[in-house]
């Protein structure tokens, strides 16, 4: 593998792409640490230093995806999450809106139009999310009201308060647009999928501080044991992410003009984890709703309903919380796979070009066969996603500290890091193979 990296840097165009990607990553990390106008950087640092429990729920997850920029309200505080949310929304709307379905089938021109809609929706979501986080910062709920003595957005600076908040929202929204642009630059001129690389960078930026914090609070014994468990989890995730069921497809020979086409054999790769990380994001978002509902209750006089929600649907150590999270991920895995992979459409395309599965008649029997295979492999994929996703909850119980709820070595973080790492390695591998070099995998 080391010789393959050396060969990659010896290739001029590939070296240029790698260095360009590294440069964009450096700019992204600079923006993630640059404070927004109107935010007291000193008070933010004091709050982060004195905060014991941090934020909980989806805020910790979003802070992880932004590389720690969210809780600092930096220029790139929103990170790439508005773009991811917009992409998921457009992908789901494609199923119910005929116009979007037609654009998806138009090829490159239709995809360019969908990408344009995604950009507009990203900026709209950026305004909403920036306004929400600024409101949380002003009210103190961004840090669970534990940093009221350190106002994040100080008042009485001589500038009207509404103007400060407007500039802050505009800055964070503009930062989202810049992050989206940087990701597209990596995709076009760098190595790998730009958005995925930026998320990988954000998560990786949190690893040293989180790991060292475990060593300081829990000692070398638990720290080394965590590292060992992390290696086991990464190996398991890598194995499952590479696993796939290959459906053989044979194409009949066809005479077009004076030339013979077809007669080739190929396969349809159905991954065990066909849904990726999307079900985990959906499940986490839904479990944030009970925590949001608690804000409407009287905090000074909690009732039985409020106490039950707090103990069973908000507390991550609760067996009910873990069970609901587990079942939600399984449900969303089946749901997302059903809307992203259409066996009938695949069977019709195969029939149109003279393809068939050996032993299966073309048309509806092929669609039924693909649906049967997909339902069979989706179950282990859903169980795998659910088990990996609840790992941070057990880290939370074992380490007995709330800040490890979204521990970077478990759950969504591992799925994203391993997936992005494998995909980027494959892209470099393919470019090396085009130049007759030995790749990373021998």
C-alpha positions in Angstrom: 0.0 0.0 0.0 2.9 2.4 0.8 4.4 1.8 -2.7 0.9 2.5 -4.2 0.8 5.9 -2.4 4.3 6.7 -3.7 3.2 5.8 -7.2 0.1 8.0 -6.8 2.3 11.0 -5.9 4.7 10.3 -8.8 1.8 10.6 -11.2 1.5 14.3 -12.1 -2.2 14.6 -12.6 -3.1 12.4 -9.7 -0.6 14.2 -7.5 -2.3 17.5 -8.5 -5.7 16.2 -7.6 -4.5 14.9 -4.2 -2.8 18.2 -3.3 -5.9 20.2 -4.5 -8.1 18.0 -2.2 -5.7 18.6 0.8 -5.8 22.4 0.1 -9.6 22.5 0.0 -9.7 20.5 3.3 -7.3 23.0 4.9 -9.6 25.9 3.8 -12.6 24.1 5.2 -11.0 23.5 8.6 -9.9 27.2 8.7 -13.5 28.3 8.2 -14.7 25.8 10.9 -12.5 27.6 13.5 -13.1 31.2 12.3 -15.6 32.9 14.6 -18.7 34.5 13.2 -19.2 38.3 13.6 -21.1 39.1 16.8 -20.0 35.9 18.6 -17.8 36.2 21.7 -15.0 33.8 21.0 -13.6 34.1 24.5 -16.9 33.3 26.1 -17.4 30.3 23.8 -14.0 28.9 24.8 -14.7 29.4 28.5 -18.1 27.8 28.1 -16.6 24.7 26.3 -13.9 24.4 29.0 -16.3 24.5 31.9 -19.2 22.6 30.4 -19.5 19.1 31.9 -22.3 17.5 30.0 -22.3 19.4 26.7 -25.3 19.3 24.4 -27.4 16.2 23.9 -29.3 14.5 21.2 -29.1 15.7 17.7 -27.1 18.8 18.6 -24.1 16.6 19.5 -24.6 14.7 16.2 -24.6 17.9 14.2 -21.6 19.2 16.1 -19.8 16.0 15.3 -20.6 16.4 11.6 -19.4 20.0 11.6 -16.1 19.1 13.3 -16.9 21.0 16.5 -17.8 24.2 14.6 -21.5 24.2 15.5 -21.1 24.8 19.3 -18.5 27.6 18.5 -20.9 29.3 16.0 -18.1 29.6 13.5 -18.5 30.7 9.9 -18.9 27.1 8.8 -21.0 26.2 11.8 -23.7 24.5 9.8 -21.2 22.4 7.9 -22.5 20.2 5.1 -25.6 19.0 6.9 -28.1 21.4 5.1 -26.9 20.1 1.8 -27.3 16.5 3.0 -30.8 17.2 4.3 -31.7 18.9 1.0 -30.4 16.0 -1.0 -32.4 13.5 1.0 -35.5 15.6 0.7 -35.2 15.8 -3.1 -34.5 12.1 -3.3 -37.7 11.3 -1.3 -39.7 13.8 -3.3 -38.6 12.2 -6.6 -40.9 9.3 -5.7 -44.0 11.4 -5.2 -43.5 14.3 -7.7 -43.8 13.2 -11.3 -41.7 16.2 -12.6 -38.7 15.2 -10.5 -39.1 11.6 -11.5 -39.0 12.7 -15.2 -35.9 14.9 -14.6 -34.2 11.9 -13.0 -34.8 9.8 -16.1 -33.5 12.6 -18.5 -29.9 11.8 -17.8 -27.2 14.4 -17.2 -29.4 17.4 -18.1 -32.1 16.3 -15.7 -29.6 15.6 -13.0 -28.1 19.1 -13.4 -31.6 20.6 -12.9 -32.1 18.5 -9.7 -28.7 19.6 -8.5 -29.8 23.2 -9.0 -32.9 22.6 -7.0 -30.8 21.0 -4.3 -28.6 24.1 -4.0 -31.6 26.4 -3.6 -33.1 24.2 -1.0 -29.8 24.0 0.8 -29.6 27.8 1.2 -33.2 27.9 2.4 -32.5 25.2 5.0 -29.3 27.1 5.9 -31.3 30.2 6.8 -33.8 28.2 8.9 -31.1 26.2 10.7 -28.9 29.3 11.3 -31.8 31.2 12.7 -32.7 28.2 15.0 -29.1 27.8 16.3 -28.7 31.6 16.9 -32.0 31.6 18.8 -30.8 28.6 20.9 -27.5 30.4 21.6 -29.3 33.6 22.7 -31.6 31.7 25.1 -28.7 29.6 26.4 -30.3 26.2 25.4 -27.4 25.5 23.0 -25.4 24.6 26.1 -28.4 23.4 28.2 -28.5 26.7 30.1 -25.2 25.9 31.8 -23.2 28.8 30.4 -25.5 31.8 31.2 -22.6 33.5 32.9 -20.7 33.5 29.6 -23.1 35.1 27.0 -22.3 33.7 23.5 -23.8 36.7 21.7 -23.2 39.6 24.1 -25.5 42.6 24.1 -24.8 46.3 24.7 -22.0 46.6 22.1 -23.5 49.7 20.5 -24.8 47.8 17.5 -28.6 47.1 17.3 -29.3 43.6 18.5 -31.5 42.8 15.4 -28.6 43.8 13.1 -26.1 41.6 14.9 -28.4 38.6 14.7 -29.2 39.2 11.0 -25.5 39.5 10.1 -24.8 36.3 12.1 -27.5 34.4 10.3 -26.4 35.7 6.9 -22.8 34.8 7.7 -23.6 31.2 8.7 -25.9 30.8 5.6 -23.1 32.1 3.3 -20.7 29.7 5.0 -23.1 26.8 4.1 -22.9 28.0 0.4 -19.2 28.1 0.5 -18.9 24.7 2.0 -21.2 23.4 -0.7 -19.0 25.0 -3.3 -15.9 23.5 -1.8 -17.4 20.1 -1.9 -18.3 20.4 -5.5 -14.7 21.6 -6.3 -13.3 18.4 -4.7 -15.8 16.3 -6.7 -14.8 18.0 -10.0 -11.1 18.6 -9.6 -10.0 16.5 -6.6 -10.2 12.9 -5.4 -13.4 11.3 -4.1 -16.9 12.7 -3.5 -16.5 16.2 -2.2 -19.4 16.2 0.3 -18.4 12.9 1.7 -14.7 13.9 2.1 -15.7 17.0 4.0 -17.9 15.0 6.4 -15.0 12.6 6.8 -12.7 15.5 7.6 -15.1 16.9 10.2 -15.4 13.6 12.0 -11.7 12.9 11.9 -11.0 16.3 13.4 -12.8 15.3 16.5 -10.9 12.0 17.0 -7.7 13.2 18.8 -9.5 15.4 21.4 -12.2 12.8 22.1 -9.7 10.0 22.4 -7.4 12.0 24.6 -10.3 13.0 26.8 -11.1 9.3 27.4 -7.5 8.7 28.5 -7.5 11.7 30.9 -10.9 10.8 32.5 -10.8 7.0 32.4 -7.1 6.1 32.4 -4.9 4.0 30.2 -6.8 0.8 30.8 -10.2 1.8 29.4 -8.5 3.9 26.7 -6.6 0.9 25.3 -9.7 -1.3 25.6 -11.7 1.4 23.6 -9.0 1.4 20.9 -9.1 -2.4 20.7 -12.9 -2.3 20.4 -12.7 0.4 17.8 -10.4 -1.7 15.6 -12.8 -4.6 15.9 -15.8 -2.4 14.9 -13.9 -0.9 12.0 -13.0 -4.4 10.6 -16.6 -5.5 11.0 -17.9 -2.4 9.2 -15.4 -2.8 6.4 -16.4 -6.4 5.9 -20.1 -5.7 5.8 -19.7 -2.6 3.6 -17.9 -4.7 1.0 -20.4 -7.5 1.1 -22.8 -7.8 -1.8 -25.0 -10.3 -3.5 -24.3 -10.5 -7.2 -27.2 -11.4 -9.4 -25.9 -12.9 -12.7 -27.3 -11.3 -15.9 -26.9 -12.7 -19.4 -27.5 -10.5 -22.5 -28.7 -12.2 -25.7 -27.0 -11.6 -29.0 -28.6 -9.0 -31.2 -28.0 -8.0 -34.8 -28.0 -4.2 -35.3 -27.1 -3.4 -38.9 -24.2 -5.6 -39.8 -22.8 -5.9 -36.4 -23.5 -8.3 -33.6 -24.1 -6.9 -30.1 -24.7 -8.6 -26.8 -23.9 -12.1 -25.7 -22.1 -10.8 -22.7 -22.4 -11.8 -19.0 -22.5 -9.3 -16.1 -24.2 -9.0 -12.7 -26.3 -6.7 -10.6 -24.5 -6.0 -7.3 -26.9 -5.8 -4.4 -25.1 -4.5 -1.3 -26.0 -5.9 2.1 -26.0 -2.3 3.4 -28.1 -0.9 0.5 -29.4 2.0 2.4 -26.1 3.5 3.6 -26.2 5.8 6.6 -29.6 7.4 5.8 -31.7 5.2 8.2 -29.5 6.2 11.1 -30.0 9.9 10.3 -33.7 9.5 10.1 -33.9 7.5 13.3 -31.8 10.1 15.2 -33.9 12.9 13.9 -37.2 11.3 15.0 -35.8 10.5 18.5 -35.0 14.2 18.9 -38.7 15.0 18.7 -39.5 13.9 22.3 -36.6 16.0 23.5 -38.1 19.0 21.6 -41.5 18.3 23.0 -40.2 18.6 26.6 -39.5 22.3 25.9 -43.3 22.9 25.9 -43.7 21.5 29.4 -43.4 23.5 32.6 -39.8 22.9 33.6 -40.4 24.0 37.2 -43.3 21.6 37.8 -42.7 18.4 35.8 -45.6 16.0 35.5 -45.8 12.2 35.0 -45.9 12.5 31.2 -42.8 14.7 31.2 -41.0 12.4 33.6 -41.8 9.3 31.5 -40.6 11.0 28.3 -37.4 12.2 30.0 -36.6 8.8 31.5 -37.6 6.6 28.5 -37.4 8.6 25.3 -34.7 11.1 26.0 -32.3 9.3 28.3 -29.9 7.3 26.0 -29.3 4.7 28.6 -33.0 3.7 28.8 -33.8 0.2 27.4 -36.9 1.7 25.8 -34.8 4.4 24.1 -32.4 1.8 22.7 -35.2 -0.5 21.6 -37.1 2.3 19.8 -33.9 3.5 18.2 -33.1 0.0 17.1 -36.6 -0.6 15.6 -36.7 2.8 13.9 -33.4 2.1 12.0 -34.8 -1.3 10.8 -38.0 0.4 9.6 -36.2 3.2 7.8 -33.8 0.8 6.2 -36.6 -1.2 4.5 -38.4 2.1 3.7 -35.3 3.7 2.1 -34.3 0.6 0.1 -37.9 0.3 -1.2 -37.8 3.9 -2.7 -34.3 3.8 -4.0 -34.2 0.4 -5.7 -37.2 -0.4 -7.9 -37.1 -4.1 -9.0 -39.8 -3.5 -11.6 -37.8 -0.7 -13.3 -34.6 -2.7 -13.2 -36.4 -5.8 -14.7 -38.0 -3.6 -17.5 -34.6 -2.1 -18.4 -33.0 -5.6 -18.6 -35.9 -6.8 -20.8 -35.5 -3.7 -23.0 -31.9 -4.4 -23.7 -32.2 -8.2 -24.0 -31.0 -9.1 -20.6 -32.2 -11.9 -18.4 -31.3 -13.7 -15.2 -30.4 -17.3 -16.0 -33.3 -19.6 -15.0 -35.8 -16.6 -14.6 -38.2 -15.4 -17.2 -37.9 -11.7 -18.2 -40.5 -9.2 -17.0 -42.5 -9.7 -13.9 -40.9 -13.0 -12.8 -37.5 -11.2 -12.8 -38.9 -8.3 -10.8 -40.4 -10.7 -8.2 -37.1 -12.5 -8.0 -35.1 -9.3 -7.5 -37.6 -8.2 -4.9 -37.3 -11.5 -3.1 -33.5 -11.3 -3.0 -33.5 -7.7 -1.9 -35.9 -8.4 1.0 -33.7 -11.3 2.1 -30.4 -9.3 2.2 -32.0 -6.1 3.6 -32.7 -7.9 7.0 -29.1 -8.5 7.9 -28.2 -5.1 6.5 -30.8 -3.5 8.8 -29.7 -5.5 11.8 -26.1 -4.5 11.1 -27.0 -0.8 10.9 -29.0 -0.9 14.1 -26.3 -2.7 16.1 -23.6 -0.4 15.0 -25.8 2.7 15.7 -26.5 1.7 19.3 -22.9 1.2 20.1 -22.5 4.8 21.4 -25.3 4.2 23.9 -23.3 1.3 25.4 -20.2 3.4 25.4 -22.3 6.0 27.2 -23.3 3.4 29.9 -19.8 2.0 30.2 -17.9 5.2 30.4 -20.7 6.9 32.5 -20.2 10.2 30.8 -22.8 12.0 28.7 -20.3 13.6 26.4 -19.6 10.1 24.8 -23.1 9.7 23.6 -22.0 10.5 20.1 -18.5 9.0 20.5 -16.7 9.4 17.2 -15.7 5.8 17.1 -19.2 4.4 17.0 -22.5 4.5 15.2 -22.9 7.0 12.3 -19.3 8.2 12.5 -17.8 4.8 11.8 -20.2 4.1 9.0 -19.3 7.4 7.3 -15.6 7.2 7.8 -15.2 3.6 6.6 -17.5 4.2 3.7 -15.8 7.3 2.5 -12.4 5.8 3.0 -13.2 2.8 1.0 -14.8 4.8 -1.8 -11.8 7.2 -2.0 -9.4 4.4 -2.0 -11.2 2.7 -4.9 -11.1 5.9 -6.9 -7.3 6.2 -6.5 -7.0 2.5 -7.2 -8.9 2.8 -10.5 -6.7 5.7 -11.6 -3.6 3.8 -10.7 -4.7 0.8 -12.6 -5.3 2.9 -15.7 -1.6 3.7 -15.6 -0.5 0.0 -15.1 0.5 0.6 -11.5 -0.1 -2.0 -8.8 -3.1 -0.8 -6.7 -3.7 -0.7 -3.0 -5.3 -4.2 -3.0 -3.0 -7.0 -4.3 
